[in-house]
Amino acid sequence: KTTLLVVGRTVEQHYITAINDYIQRTKRSITFDMEVILIEKHEESFNGSAERKEGELILKALQPGDVVVLLDEHGKE
């Protein structure tokens, strides 16, 4: 089973369109889910707690043996 784990709100329409297109094209060949990890606005105001909470939620979503690929919109590789 493949899961796209998205951290934060995806609000830009071209990303939403691309994600939905990918899900549609791959659903015939693989089981595919998308899970969004979203921190509430009031949690973001605490110093460093939002990042810690995101990390905890990411780790909770992972299972032993999972393969993780990090995609960063500002990445160079």
C-alpha positions, 0 to 999 in steps of 0.5 A: 500500500502506498501513502502520500503523507502531506505535512501542512495544508496544500492550498495551491491549486496546481499542487492539488490538481497534480496530486489528484491526477496522480491518484487517478492514474495510479489507482489501477495499479497500486493501492494509494491513500493520501494522509494530511498532517495538519497542525491547528493554528493555535498550536503554531503560535507556541515556540517550536511546538508546531515542529515537534508536534508535526514530527510526532504525527509523522512518526506515528503515521510510519510503520516498521519497514516503510520506505520514506521519500522526502519531497521538498518544494525548495529541494535541489536534488 
